[in-house]
Amino acid sequence: HMTNLVYFLVASIGSLGKSANEAGVRNVQVRNVVLTGTLNGLRIKAWARSSTGFAQAIVFDGATMNNVQHPIIIDQRYCPHDGQDCSDDQ
């Protein structure tokens, strides 16, 4: 469990909720980043299943993107396996 993290080279917060009981992510600031020639820009990714994990107080500020295919992604139903074994919401 990490709080009040300030990190200047992060572009993705991901795989939240992969396990049922996990700590969340809170108070993350991403400031003054430059992303060039990437598939994804700023990203928050959470699995499509019940979990104690969370994302709170996330700040993206001053991001410059050049030739970024998907500049901002917030994916609350992430599943890398085409829907197989990813959700407990059946």
Contacts in CASP RR format, 6 or more apart in sequence:
PFRMAT RR
TARGET T0000
AUTHOR 0000-0000-0000
METHOD contacts of the structure
MODEL  1
HMTNLVYFLVASIGSLGKSANEAGVRNVQVRNVVLTGTLNGLRIKAWARS
STGFAQAIVFDGATMNNVQHPIIIDQRYCPHDGQDCSDDQ
1 23 0 8 1.000
1 24 0 8 1.000
2 23 0 8 1.000
2 25 0 8 1.000
3 26 0 8 1.000
3 27 0 8 1.000
4 27 0 8 1.000
5 27 0 8 1.000
5 28 0 8 1.000
5 29 0 8 1.000
6 29 0 8 1.000
7 28 0 8 1.000
7 29 0 8 1.000
7 30 0 8 1.000
8 30 0 8 1.000
8 31 0 8 1.000
8 32 0 8 1.000
8 33 0 8 1.000
9 33 0 8 1.000
10 28 0 8 1.000
10 30 0 8 1.000
10 33 0 8 1.000
11 30 0 8 1.000
11 33 0 8 1.000
11 35 0 8 1.000
11 38 0 8 1.000
11 40 0 8 1.000
11 41 0 8 1.000
11 42 0 8 1.000
11 43 0 8 1.000
12 40 0 8 1.000
12 41 0 8 1.000
12 42 0 8 1.000
12 43 0 8 1.000
12 44 0 8 1.000
12 45 0 8 1.000
13 25 0 8 1.000
13 28 0 8 1.000
13 43 0 8 1.000
13 44 0 8 1.000
13 45 0 8 1.000
13 55 0 8 1.000
13 58 0 8 1.000
14 43 0 8 1.000
14 44 0 8 1.000
14 45 0 8 1.000
14 46 0 8 1.000
14 78 0 8 1.000
15 45 0 8 1.000
15 46 0 8 1.000
15 47 0 8 1.000
15 78 0 8 1.000
16 22 0 8 1.000
16 24 0 8 1.000
16 25 0 8 1.000
16 44 0 8 1.000
16 45 0 8 1.000
16 46 0 8 1.000
16 47 0 8 1.000
16 51 0 8 1.000
16 53 0 8 1.000
16 54 0 8 1.000
16 55 0 8 1.000
17 46 0 8 1.000
17 47 0 8 1.000
17 49 0 8 1.000
17 51 0 8 1.000
17 53 0 8 1.000
18 47 0 8 1.000
18 51 0 8 1.000
19 51 0 8 1.000
20 49 0 8 1.000
20 50 0 8 1.000
20 51 0 8 1.000
20 52 0 8 1.000
21 51 0 8 1.000
21 52 0 8 1.000
22 51 0 8 1.000
22 52 0 8 1.000
22 53 0 8 1.000
23 52 0 8 1.000
23 53 0 8 1.000
24 52 0 8 1.000
24 53 0 8 1.000
24 54 0 8 1.000
24 55 0 8 1.000
24 56 0 8 1.000
25 53 0 8 1.000
25 54 0 8 1.000
25 55 0 8 1.000
25 56 0 8 1.000
25 58 0 8 1.000
26 54 0 8 1.000
26 55 0 8 1.000
26 56 0 8 1.000
26 57 0 8 1.000
27 56 0 8 1.000
27 57 0 8 1.000
28 55 0 8 1.000
28 57 0 8 1.000
28 58 0 8 1.000
28 59 0 8 1.000
29 59 0 8 1.000
29 61 0 8 1.000
30 42 0 8 1.000
30 58 0 8 1.000
30 59 0 8 1.000
30 60 0 8 1.000
30 61 0 8 1.000
30 63 0 8 1.000
31 59 0 8 1.000
31 61 0 8 1.000
31 62 0 8 1.000
32 61 0 8 1.000
32 62 0 8 1.000
32 63 0 8 1.000
33 62 0 8 1.000
33 63 0 8 1.000
33 64 0 8 1.000
34 63 0 8 1.000
34 64 0 8 1.000
34 65 0 8 1.000
34 66 0 8 1.000
35 41 0 8 1.000
35 42 0 8 1.000
35 63 0 8 1.000
35 64 0 8 1.000
35 65 0 8 1.000
35 66 0 8 1.000
35 68 0 8 1.000
36 65 0 8 1.000
36 66 0 8 1.000
36 67 0 8 1.000
36 68 0 8 1.000
37 66 0 8 1.000
37 67 0 8 1.000
37 68 0 8 1.000
38 67 0 8 1.000
38 68 0 8 1.000
38 69 0 8 1.000
39 68 0 8 1.000
39 69 0 8 1.000
39 70 0 8 1.000
40 68 0 8 1.000
40 69 0 8 1.000
40 70 0 8 1.000
40 73 0 8 1.000
41 63 0 8 1.000
41 65 0 8 1.000
41 68 0 8 1.000
41 70 0 8 1.000
41 71 0 8 1.000
41 72 0 8 1.000
41 73 0 8 1.000
42 60 0 8 1.000
42 63 0 8 1.000
42 71 0 8 1.000
42 72 0 8 1.000
42 73 0 8 1.000
43 70 0 8 1.000
43 72 0 8 1.000
43 73 0 8 1.000
43 74 0 8 1.000
43 75 0 8 1.000
44 55 0 8 1.000
44 58 0 8 1.000
44 73 0 8 1.000
44 74 0 8 1.000
44 75 0 8 1.000
45 73 0 8 1.000
45 75 0 8 1.000
45 78 0 8 1.000
46 53 0 8 1.000
46 55 0 8 1.000
46 75 0 8 1.000
46 76 0 8 1.000
46 77 0 8 1.000
46 78 0 8 1.000
47 77 0 8 1.000
47 78 0 8 1.000
47 79 0 8 1.000
47 86 0 8 1.000
48 76 0 8 1.000
48 77 0 8 1.000
48 78 0 8 1.000
48 79 0 8 1.000
48 83 0 8 1.000
48 86 0 8 1.000
48 87 0 8 1.000
48 89 0 8 1.000
49 86 0 8 1.000
49 87 0 8 1.000
49 88 0 8 1.000
49 89 0 8 1.000
50 88 0 8 1.000
50 89 0 8 1.000
60 72 0 8 1.000
65 71 0 8 1.000
77 87 0 8 1.000
78 86 0 8 1.000
79 86 0 8 1.000
79 87 0 8 1.000
80 86 0 8 1.000
END
